[in-house]
Amino acid sequence: MNISIEYNIIIAYLIGLFLLYFLGWLLIVPRKFLLRIIINGIIGGLILFIINLLGKSIGLYIAINPFTALVAGFLGIPGIILLIILQYIV
């Protein structure tokens, strides 16, 4: 009887450790995702700023706001092309 109790305790500890690991993983993943969004938004804003500086001579201007910065940050060059096309459509 003591042997089965010891196995139950060991199994309970293993399940508890797994749940603790899973909870820690759930808390770390959103931080990485949020940090990635922030970094991509900053990079997108910088790219848009450079495009606005270089595009002054040809009349190209894209407003820099959180939406356009995230589109440029996530999609990269295709996102910037999309924003330029949307600028001329709207």
N, C-alpha and C positions, 0 to 999 in steps of 0.2 A: 504494500500500500504506500509506503514511503517513496518507493521508486516512481510510481505513477504521479505522485504529487510533485516530485522534483522535475519530471518531464513537463508537467503542466506549467510549472513556474518558468522553466527555460523557454518553453514555447511562448508564454505570455511576455517575457522579456524580449524575445526576438520580434514578436509582433509590435511591441511598444517601440523598439528601436527603429523598425521599418517605418512606422507611422511618424516618428520624430524626424527621420530622414526625409520622408515625403513632405511633411509640413515645412521643413527648412527649405526644401527645393521649391515649393510653391511660393515662399516668401522671397527667394533670390531671383527667380525667373522674371517676375514683373519689373524688378529694378533694372535688370539688364535691358529689357525691352524699352522701358521708359528712358534710360540713358541713351539707347540707340536712337530713339525718336528725337531727343533733344540734340544730339550730335548731328544727325542728318539734317535737322531743321536749321542749325547754325551754318553748316556747310552749304545748304541750299540758299540761305540768305546771302552768304558771301558770294556765291556764284551769280546770283541775281544782281548784287551790287556791282560786280565787275562787268556784267552784261550791260547794266544801265550806264556805267561810265563809258564803255566802248561804243554803245549804241546811241549816244547823244548826237553824234554827227549825222546819223541816218534817221533820226527821229524814233528810235526804238526805246520804249520805256515800259517796264513791267513793275507794277506796284509791289513793294516788299511788305508782306503781311504774313502772319503765321501759316495761312493756307498755302500761299504761293511758295513759301520757304519749304514747307513739308513736301509739297508736290515735287519741287526741284530736288530736295534731299532724297526722297524715296525713289523717284523714277530716274534721277540723273539727267543725262542729255535728252532722252525722249520726253521727260517731264518739262524741261525747259522749252523744247520745240512745241510741245502741247500748249504751254502758257503763251508762247508767241503767237501761235495760230488762234488761240482763244482771244488774244488781245485784238487781232485784226477782225475777227468775226463779230465780237461784241463791240 
